[in-house]
Amino acid sequence: MQFPSPLERGRLVSRYKRFFADVVLDDGREITAHCPNPGAMLGLNTPGLPAWISRSDSPTRKLAHTLELVEADGGLVGINTMHPNRIVAEAIGAGRIPELAGYPRLRREVRYGRASRVDLLLASDDRPPCYVEVKNVHLRRPTRGDGRTAEFPDCPTARGARHLEELSAVVAAGGRAVMIYLVQRADCDTFRIAADLDPVYAVGLDRARAAGVEAYCYACTVTVDEIDLDRPLTIGPGQ
């Protein structure tokens, strides 16, 4: 996934009310950007971190700028939770996720379950439909374990737990259901569920996998020009 125009560099002043970020750009301008991330952004919201901002010329937007990347722990991290669906969809189309190969048709945001929309619905004439939920991952805690493990979630997510129940129902009805955890950073070697931050989600994933829901994790390469799916990560036990 390429950014449509060059990003502007600055430094994070403050991230607040979940969806706002004040940034001082390198040219001295102070702007308020949309922060497209409802999570806690642990380790990524520290004032002074280098940050990269995109700009939209749409007249309907209240905020022209969007926070896209921050630099933390020596590398770039994508924080925009709107991108993973597109990154995964592009990777599926290019045949780069072998677990999801063989589906010639892909639709996005399709209604299913009680009141949900599945991120990606894959279809083929010779197999059941495949329902794919994509979760953005950006948390890495350098002081835990070997410090090279990506974790999800970074705060309690009732919505995420509901999605696991919906996917389990898909499998029970004869379909295929897949969780993809997309790590928008390149400095991780493994992945796990942050059970200490959301024990309900950790239990929910264990139950979903026992019910037949598949789970895979992929890391990304991140530059100021693009974010691209890179390599699979092993999913370890939650902690």
C-alpha positions in Angstrom: 0.0 0.0 0.0 1.6 3.2 -1.1 0.7 6.6 0.4 -0.9 8.7 -2.3 1.3 11.7 -1.7 4.5 12.5 0.3 4.1 12.5 4.1 5.2 15.5 6.2 7.5 15.0 9.1 7.1 16.5 12.5 7.1 15.7 16.2 4.2 14.6 18.3 3.0 17.1 20.9 0.0 15.3 22.3 -2.5 12.6 21.4 -5.8 13.2 23.2 -9.5 12.3 23.1 -8.4 9.2 21.2 -8.9 10.7 17.7 -6.8 13.9 17.9 -3.1 14.5 17.7 -1.2 17.8 17.9 2.0 17.9 15.9 4.7 20.4 15.2 5.8 20.0 11.6 9.5 20.4 10.7 8.7 23.7 9.0 7.4 25.1 12.3 3.7 24.8 11.7 1.5 23.5 14.5 -1.4 21.4 13.3 -4.1 19.2 14.8 -4.4 15.9 12.9 -6.9 13.2 12.9 -5.6 10.1 14.8 -7.3 7.1 13.2 -6.7 4.7 16.1 -9.1 4.1 19.0 -6.6 2.1 21.0 -4.4 3.1 23.9 -1.3 3.4 21.5 1.0 2.3 24.4 4.5 3.4 23.7 3.5 5.3 20.6 1.9 8.4 22.1 4.9 9.9 23.9 5.3 13.6 23.3 8.4 14.3 21.2 8.2 11.2 19.0 9.0 11.8 15.3 5.7 11.6 13.4 4.6 11.6 9.8 1.4 13.2 8.6 -0.7 12.9 5.4 -2.8 15.6 4.0 -6.2 15.5 2.3 -7.6 18.3 0.1 -11.2 17.0 0.5 -13.4 20.0 1.4 -15.7 17.8 3.5 -13.0 16.9 6.1 -12.9 18.7 9.4 -9.2 18.0 9.8 -7.1 18.0 6.7 -4.2 16.1 8.3 -4.0 12.5 9.4 -1.4 10.9 11.7 0.1 7.9 9.8 3.4 6.9 11.3 5.5 7.4 14.4 9.0 6.4 15.1 9.5 4.4 18.2 12.2 2.0 19.4 14.3 2.9 16.4 11.8 2.1 13.7 8.7 3.3 12.0 5.3 2.1 13.2 2.0 2.5 11.3 -0.8 3.6 13.6 -3.6 4.1 11.1 -6.2 1.3 11.7 -7.9 2.1 8.4 -5.0 0.6 6.3 -4.7 -3.1 7.4 -7.8 -4.1 5.4 -6.4 -2.6 2.2 -2.9 -4.1 2.9 -4.3 -7.6 3.4 -6.6 -7.3 0.4 -3.7 -6.3 -1.8 -1.6 -9.1 -0.5 -4.4 -11.7 -1.1 -4.8 -10.4 -4.7 -1.1 -10.8 -5.3 -1.0 -14.3 -3.9 1.2 -13.4 -0.9 -0.9 -15.0 1.8 -0.8 -18.7 0.9 -3.4 -19.6 3.6 -5.9 -17.5 1.7 -5.1 -18.6 -1.9 -7.7 -19.9 -4.3 -10.5 -17.4 -3.9 -11.0 -15.4 -7.1 -13.6 -13.1 -5.6 -13.2 -10.6 -2.7 -15.7 -8.2 -1.2 -15.2 -5.8 1.7 -17.4 -4.8 4.6 -20.1 -7.4 4.1 -22.8 -7.7 6.7 -22.9 -10.9 8.6 -23.8 -12.2 12.1 -26.0 -10.2 14.4 -24.8 -6.7 13.7 -21.4 -6.9 12.2 -19.5 -6.3 8.9 -16.8 -8.7 8.0 -13.6 -7.0 6.8 -13.1 -9.3 3.8 -15.3 -12.0 2.3 -13.6 -14.4 0.0 -15.6 -16.6 -2.4 -15.0 -19.4 -4.9 -17.3 -21.7 -6.8 -15.7 -24.9 -5.4 -15.5 -24.2 -1.6 -17.4 -22.5 1.2 -17.0 -18.7 1.6 -14.2 -17.5 3.8 -14.8 -14.7 6.3 -11.7 -12.7 7.2 -11.4 -10.3 10.1 -8.2 -8.1 10.1 -6.8 -6.6 13.3 -4.2 -3.9 13.4 -1.3 -4.6 15.6 1.2 -2.0 16.7 2.1 -2.9 20.3 5.6 -4.1 21.2 6.8 -3.9 24.8 10.6 -4.0 24.8 10.8 -4.9 28.5 8.6 -8.0 28.2 10.2 -11.3 27.3 12.8 -11.0 24.6 11.3 -7.6 23.6 10.7 -8.8 20.0 7.0 -9.9 20.3 4.1 -8.0 18.8 0.9 -8.0 20.9 -2.8 -7.4 20.5 -4.8 -5.8 21.9 -3.3 -2.8 23.6 -6.5 -2.2 25.6 -9.8 -4.0 26.2 -11.8 -4.5 23.0 -15.4 -5.7 23.4 -15.9 -5.3 19.7 -13.0 -7.6 19.0 -14.4 -10.2 21.3 -17.8 -10.0 19.5 -16.0 -10.6 16.2 -14.6 -13.8 17.6 -18.0 -15.0 18.5 -19.3 -14.1 15.0 -16.5 -16.0 13.3 -17.2 -19.1 15.5 -20.8 -19.0 14.3 -19.6 -18.9 10.7 -17.6 -22.1 11.2 -20.5 -23.7 13.0 -22.7 -23.0 10.0 -20.3 -24.6 7.6 -18.2 -21.7 6.5 -14.5 -20.8 6.9 -13.4 -18.1 9.3 -10.0 -16.5 9.6 -8.4 -13.9 11.9 -5.5 -12.0 10.4 -3.3 -10.0 12.8 -1.4 -7.4 10.8 1.7 -5.9 12.5 2.4 -2.5 11.2 6.0 -2.6 12.2 9.1 -4.6 11.2 10.9 -5.2 14.5 9.0 -8.2 15.8 9.7 -11.9 15.5 6.7 -13.5 17.1 3.1 -12.5 18.1 0.9 -13.2 21.1 -2.3 -12.0 22.7 -1.8 -9.5 25.5 -3.8 -11.4 28.0 -2.8 -9.1 30.8 -4.4 -6.1 29.0 -7.6 -7.9 27.9 -8.1 -11.4 29.5 -11.6 -11.6 28.0 -10.2 -11.4 24.4 -7.5 -13.9 25.2 -10.1 -16.4 26.4 -12.3 -15.6 23.4 -9.6 -16.3 20.9 -8.7 -19.6 22.5 -12.4 -20.6 22.3 -12.7 -19.4 18.7 -9.6 -21.4 17.6 -11.0 -24.5 19.4 -14.2 -24.0 17.4 -12.3 -24.0 14.1 -11.5 -20.3 13.6 -8.0 -20.0 12.0 -5.5 -17.3 13.1 -2.5 -16.0 11.3 -0.1 -13.1 11.8 2.0 -11.1 9.3 4.5 -8.4 9.8 5.0 -5.4 7.5 7.8 -3.4 6.1 7.1 0.3 6.9 8.6 3.3 5.1 7.5 6.9 4.6 6.4 5.9 1.1 4.5 2.6 1.7 3.4 -0.1 4.1 3.7 -3.6 2.7 3.0 -7.1 4.0 6.3 -8.8 4.6 6.4 -12.2 6.4 4.5 -14.5 8.7 5.0 -14.4 12.5 4.5 -17.4 14.8 1.6 -17.0 17.2 2.6 -17.9 20.7 0.6 -18.3 23.9 -1.0 -15.2 25.4 0.6 -13.6 28.4 
